[in-house]
Amino acid sequence: MSTNDIGLEIKESKASVIKLNGLLANYEVYYQNLRNFHWNVSGANFFELHAKFEELYNAANLGIDETAERILTLGERPYSSFEEFLKNSKIKEAKNITDPKKMVEIVRDNLNTLLELERDVIETASAQNDEGTVTLISDYITAKEKIVWMLSAYLK
């Protein structure tokens, strides 16, 4: 069998790439939802939520870049158009949301969707001995689980 530049079997890596591209698409829509909320949040918790949404979209931007670069490292092409992102995302665009509590709920729910996808990526990558992908995604899971816990505490 032929291998990619990092020594993984090309045929087996394609399964990880498919999962990573799905994660990438969802990450992009999540990122845009955060930008939307950052720009449009108002009310008594404005300063707190405005800063938190910015923190989260900066982290998402890094995750997007690292995920796309991992796909390239595996020898494939990452999704790169809005059409591809929207077509392949479980996360939907959050439009016309004005209630800050609803914004936080959507962010938490989006993060849970990303966690579900990341756990699926790890399962696939583990089966292929793709330690680089497993390590990358494992770190994302740890960070997201803490954020979900914090957002859930905020909503109580």
Backbone as numpy.savetxt, mean C-alpha at the origin, in Angstrom:
# Nx Ny Nz CAx CAy CAz Cx Cy Cz
15.68 -24.07 -15.92 14.84 -22.89 -15.92 15.73 -21.64 -15.92
15.19 -20.58 -16.47 15.98 -19.34 -16.50 15.67 -18.50 -15.27
16.69 -17.72 -14.88 16.55 -16.89 -13.70 16.67 -15.42 -14.07
16.17 -14.56 -13.19 16.31 -13.12 -13.38 17.68 -12.67 -12.87
17.92 -11.38 -12.87 19.23 -10.84 -12.49 19.63 -11.16 -11.05
18.65 -11.43 -10.18 19.00 -11.72 -8.79 18.94 -13.22 -8.46
18.83 -14.04 -9.50 18.93 -15.48 -9.33 17.65 -16.21 -8.99
16.51 -15.53 -9.06 15.23 -16.20 -8.82 14.64 -16.67 -10.15
13.93 -17.75 -10.10 13.31 -18.30 -11.31 12.29 -17.31 -11.86
12.42 -16.99 -13.12 11.55 -15.98 -13.75 10.09 -16.41 -13.67
9.82 -17.65 -14.00 8.43 -18.12 -14.01 7.80 -18.01 -12.62
8.55 -18.38 -11.60 8.02 -18.32 -10.24 7.90 -16.87 -9.75
8.83 -16.02 -10.16 8.79 -14.61 -9.75 7.57 -13.90 -10.28
7.05 -14.35 -11.40 5.87 -13.70 -11.98 4.69 -13.71 -11.02
4.55 -14.77 -10.22 3.46 -14.83 -9.25 3.61 -13.71 -8.21
4.84 -13.48 -7.76 5.08 -12.38 -6.81 4.82 -11.04 -7.47
5.23 -10.89 -8.71 5.05 -9.63 -9.43 3.57 -9.30 -9.57
2.77 -10.29 -9.89 1.33 -10.06 -10.01 0.77 -9.54 -8.69
1.16 -10.17 -7.59 0.69 -9.73 -6.27 1.25 -8.35 -5.92
2.52 -8.11 -6.24 3.12 -6.81 -5.95 2.47 -5.70 -6.78
2.14 -5.97 -8.03 1.46 -4.96 -8.84 0.07 -4.66 -8.29
-0.61 -5.68 -7.79 -1.90 -5.44 -7.14 -1.74 -4.57 -5.90
-0.72 -4.87 -5.12 -0.42 -4.04 -3.95 -0.10 -2.62 -4.37
0.71 -2.47 -5.41 1.07 -1.14 -5.90 -0.15 -0.34 -6.31
-1.07 -0.96 -7.03 -2.29 -0.28 -7.47 -3.09 0.22 -6.26
-3.23 -0.63 -5.26 -3.97 -0.25 -4.05 -3.25 0.84 -3.27
-1.94 0.74 -3.20 -1.13 1.77 -2.54 -1.35 3.14 -3.18
-1.41 3.17 -4.51 -1.58 4.45 -5.22 -2.94 5.08 -4.91
-3.99 4.28 -4.88 -5.31 4.83 -4.58 -5.38 5.27 -3.11
-4.80 4.47 -2.23 -4.70 4.84 -0.81 -3.97 6.17 -0.67
-2.85 6.31 -1.36 -2.06 7.55 -1.32 -2.91 8.74 -1.74
-3.65 8.60 -2.83 -4.46 9.71 -3.31 -5.59 10.04 -2.35
-6.14 9.01 -1.71 -7.16 9.26 -0.69 -6.57 10.09 0.46
-5.36 9.76 0.85 -4.70 10.52 1.92 -4.46 11.97 1.51
-4.03 12.18 0.28 -3.82 13.55 -0.20 -5.13 14.33 -0.16
-6.17 13.68 -0.62 -7.51 14.28 -0.61 -7.88 14.70 0.82
-7.71 13.79 1.77 -8.09 14.09 3.15 -7.20 15.18 3.74
-5.93 15.14 3.45 -5.00 16.17 3.93 -5.44 17.55 3.46
-5.81 17.64 2.21 -6.22 18.93 1.64 -7.58 19.39 2.15
-8.47 18.46 2.43 -9.87 18.81 2.67 -10.36 18.62 4.09
-9.52 18.18 5.00 -9.97 18.01 6.38 -10.23 19.39 7.00
-11.22 19.44 7.88 -11.52 20.67 8.60 -12.16 20.28 9.94
-12.32 21.27 10.79 -12.98 21.01 12.07 -12.02 21.08 13.24
-12.53 20.65 14.38 -11.80 20.78 15.65 -10.47 20.01 15.65
-10.39 18.93 14.92 -9.16 18.12 14.88 -8.32 18.41 13.64
-8.52 19.56 13.02 -7.82 19.90 11.78 -6.32 19.71 11.89
-5.69 20.37 12.86 -4.23 20.36 12.94 -3.69 18.95 13.13
-4.33 18.20 14.00 -3.90 16.82 14.27 -4.05 15.93 13.04
-5.23 15.98 12.40 -5.48 15.11 11.25 -4.72 15.57 10.00
-4.62 16.86 9.80 -3.87 17.39 8.67 -2.43 16.87 8.72
-1.81 16.94 9.88 -0.44 16.45 10.05 -0.36 14.93 9.91
-1.32 14.21 10.47 -1.30 12.74 10.40 -1.48 12.26 8.96
-2.40 12.87 8.22 -2.59 12.47 6.83 -1.32 12.72 6.02
-0.63 13.83 6.31 0.62 14.11 5.60 1.68 13.05 5.96
1.79 12.72 7.21 2.73 11.68 7.64 2.44 10.36 6.92
1.17 10.02 6.84 0.79 8.75 6.21 1.02 8.77 4.70
0.73 9.90 4.04 0.96 9.88 2.59 2.45 9.92 2.26
3.27 10.50 3.13 4.72 10.44 2.90 5.22 9.00 3.05
4.72 8.28 4.03 5.08 6.87 4.20 4.58 6.04 3.03
3.36 6.33 2.58 2.80 5.60 1.44 3.62 5.85 0.18
4.07 7.07 0.00 4.88 7.40 -1.17 6.16 6.56 -1.19
6.79 6.39 -0.04 7.98 5.55 0.05 7.63 4.09 -0.26
6.52 3.61 0.29 6.09 2.24 0.02 5.80 2.00 -1.45
5.21 2.98 -2.09 4.92 2.89 -3.53 6.22 2.74 -4.30
7.17 3.60 -3.99 8.45 3.59 -4.70 9.18 2.27 -4.48
9.24 1.82 -3.25 9.96 0.57 -2.95 9.26 -0.64 -3.57
7.94 -0.63 -3.61 7.21 -1.73 -4.24 7.46 -1.77 -5.73
7.40 -0.61 -6.38 7.67 -0.55 -7.82 9.11 -0.99 -8.11
10.04 -0.55 -7.28 11.43 -0.93 -7.49 11.65 -2.42 -7.26
10.90 -3.03 -6.35 11.01 -4.47 -6.15 10.52 -5.21 -7.39
9.44 -4.73 -7.98 8.94 -5.34 -9.22 10.01 -5.26 -10.30
10.65 -4.12 -10.42 11.74 -3.96 -11.40 12.91 -4.88 -11.08
13.23 -5.02 -9.79 14.31 -5.91 -9.37 14.01 -7.35 -9.77
12.75 -7.72 -9.74 12.33 -9.07 -10.15 12.27 -9.21 -11.67
12.57 -8.12 -12.39 12.68 -8.19 -13.85 11.40 -7.89 -14.60
10.44 -7.28 -13.93 9.15 -7.00 -14.57 8.83 -5.51 -14.52
7.72 -5.13 -15.12 7.29 -3.74 -15.21 6.19 -3.46 -14.20
6.38 -2.45 -13.36 5.31 -2.07 -12.42 4.21 -1.30 -13.14
3.00 -1.43 -12.64 1.93 -0.56 -13.13 2.38 0.88 -12.96
1.96 1.72 -13.92 2.42 3.11 -13.84 1.42 4.11 -14.38
0.20 3.68 -14.62 -0.81 4.64 -15.09 -2.01 4.61 -14.14
-2.71 5.74 -14.10 -3.91 5.80 -13.26 -4.93 4.76 -13.69
-5.02 4.52 -14.98 -5.95 3.50 -15.47 -5.62 2.14 -14.88
-4.34 1.78 -14.87 -3.93 0.49 -14.30 -4.19 0.46 -12.80
-3.90 1.55 -12.12 -4.11 1.59 -10.68 -5.58 1.40 -10.33
-6.44 2.16 -10.98 -7.88 2.08 -10.66 -8.47 0.74 -11.06
-8.03 0.20 -12.18 -8.55 -1.09 -12.65 -8.16 -2.24 -11.72
-7.01 -2.14 -11.09 -6.46 -3.25 -10.31 -6.50 -3.02 -8.80
-7.25 -2.04 -8.34 -7.30 -1.73 -6.92 -8.62 -2.15 -6.29
-8.52 -2.78 -5.13 -9.71 -3.05 -4.31 -10.14 -1.77 -3.60
-9.15 -0.94 -3.26 -9.42 0.33 -2.58 -10.02 1.29 -3.60
-11.10 1.92 -3.22 -11.79 2.85 -4.12 -11.43 4.29 -3.76
-11.56 5.15 -4.74 -11.34 6.57 -4.50 -12.35 7.09 -3.49
-11.89 7.85 -2.56 -12.77 8.49 -1.57 -13.11 9.88 -2.11
-14.33 10.05 -2.51 -14.76 11.31 -3.11 -15.74 12.03 -2.20
-15.58 13.34 -2.12 -16.52 14.21 -1.42 -16.76 13.81 0.03
-15.73 13.36 0.70 -15.83 13.02 2.12 -15.48 14.29 2.91
-16.37 14.73 3.77 -16.11 15.95 4.55 -16.04 15.70 6.05
-16.55 14.57 6.50 -16.55 14.25 7.92 -15.18 13.69 8.33
-14.47 14.36 9.22 -13.14 13.89 9.62 -13.12 12.47 10.18
-14.15 12.10 10.96 -14.20 10.75 11.50 -14.33 9.73 10.37
-15.12 10.03 9.38 -15.27 9.14 8.22 -13.93 9.01 7.48
-13.19 10.12 7.38 -11.87 10.07 6.74 -10.96 9.08 7.46
-10.94 9.15 8.79 -10.10 8.26 9.58 -10.56 6.81 9.40
-11.86 6.58 9.38 -12.38 5.23 9.16 -11.94 4.69 7.80
-12.00 5.52 6.78 -11.59 5.10 5.44 -10.10 4.78 5.42
-9.30 5.61 6.05 -7.86 5.35 6.11 -7.59 4.02 6.80
-8.24 3.79 7.93 -8.07 2.52 8.64 -8.49 1.34 7.77
-9.62 1.47 7.10 -10.09 0.39 6.23 -9.15 0.16 5.04
-8.64 1.26 4.47 -7.67 1.14 3.37 -6.42 0.41 3.85
-5.96 0.74 5.05 -4.78 0.08 5.60 -5.03 -1.42 5.82
-6.23 -1.76 6.27 -6.56 -3.18 6.44 -6.57 -3.91 5.11
-7.01 -3.24 4.06 -6.95 -3.85 2.72 -5.50 -4.06 2.31
-4.66 -3.05 2.53 -3.24 -3.19 2.21 -2.60 -4.33 3.01
-2.96 -4.44 4.28 -2.44 -5.54 5.10 -2.84 -6.90 4.53
-4.06 -7.02 4.14 -4.54 -8.28 3.54 -3.71 -8.62 2.30
-3.49 -7.64 1.45 -2.72 -7.86 0.23 -1.25 -8.17 0.55
-0.70 -7.49 1.53 0.70 -7.72 1.90 0.89 -9.12 2.47
-0.05 -9.59 3.25 0.05 -10.96 3.78 0.00 -11.97 2.64
-0.78 -11.68 1.64 -0.86 -12.55 0.46 0.46 -12.52 -0.32
1.06 -11.34 -0.44 2.36 -11.23 -1.11 3.40 -12.06 -0.38
3.42 -11.97 0.95 4.41 -12.72 1.74 4.24 -14.23 1.53
3.00 -14.67 1.52 2.75 -16.10 1.32 3.30 -16.56 -0.03
3.04 -15.79 -1.07 3.51 -16.13 -2.40 5.03 -16.07 -2.49
5.60 -14.98 -1.98 7.05 -14.80 -2.05 7.78 -15.86 -1.21
7.23 -16.22 -0.07 7.84 -17.26 0.78 7.92 -18.58 0.05
6.87 -18.92 -0.67 6.84 -20.17 -1.41 7.91 -20.22 -2.50
8.39 -19.06 -2.91 9.40 -18.99 -3.97 10.79 -18.68 -3.43
10.95 -18.72 -2.10 12.23 -18.37 -1.47 12.70 -16.98 -1.86
11.77 -16.06 -2.02 12.07 -14.67 -2.37 12.17 -13.84 -1.08
13.30 -13.99 -0.42 13.49 -13.36 0.89 13.46 -11.84 0.80
13.94 -11.27 -0.30 13.93 -9.81 -0.45 12.53 -9.24 -0.39
11.60 -9.87 -1.10 10.21 -9.42 -1.07 9.60 -9.66 0.30
9.86 -10.81 0.89 9.31 -11.13 2.21 9.75 -10.08 3.23
11.03 -9.75 3.24 11.56 -8.79 4.21 10.95 -7.41 4.00
10.88 -6.97 2.76 10.30 -5.66 2.45 8.87 -5.58 2.96
8.08 -6.55 2.62 6.65 -6.54 2.94 6.43 -6.77 4.44
7.25 -7.59 5.05 7.13 -7.83 6.49 7.27 -6.53 7.28
8.21 -5.69 6.88 8.38 -4.40 7.55 7.15 -3.51 7.36
6.55 -3.56 6.18 5.34 -2.78 5.93 4.21 -3.23 6.85
4.07 -4.54 7.00 3.00 -5.08 7.83 3.14 -4.60 9.27
4.34 -4.69 9.81 4.57 -4.26 11.19 4.16 -2.81 11.38
4.56 -1.95 10.47 4.23 -0.51 10.59 2.73 -0.28 10.45
2.10 -0.94 9.50 0.67 -0.72 9.27 -0.18 -1.23 10.42
0.19 -2.36 10.99 -0.58 -2.88 12.12 -0.61 -1.88 13.27
0.50 -1.23 13.53 0.54 -0.23 14.59 -0.35 0.97 14.25
-0.32 1.40 13.01 -1.15 2.54 12.60 -2.63 2.19 12.70
-2.99 0.98 12.29 -4.39 0.54 12.39 -4.82 0.55 13.85
-3.98 0.06 14.73 -4.29 0.06 16.15 -4.52 1.50 16.64
-3.63 2.40 16.25 -3.76 3.81 16.69 -5.02 4.46 16.13
-5.31 4.25 14.86 -6.51 4.84 14.26 -7.77 4.26 14.90
-7.74 2.98 15.19 -8.89 2.35 15.86 -9.10 2.94 17.26
-8.00 3.21 17.97 -8.10 3.83 19.29 -8.65 5.25 19.16
-8.24 5.95 18.14 -8.72 7.31 17.89 -10.24 7.33 17.66
-10.75 6.31 16.99 -12.17 6.25 16.62 -13.07 5.82 17.78
-12.52 5.34 18.88 -13.35 4.87 20.00 -13.95 6.03 20.77
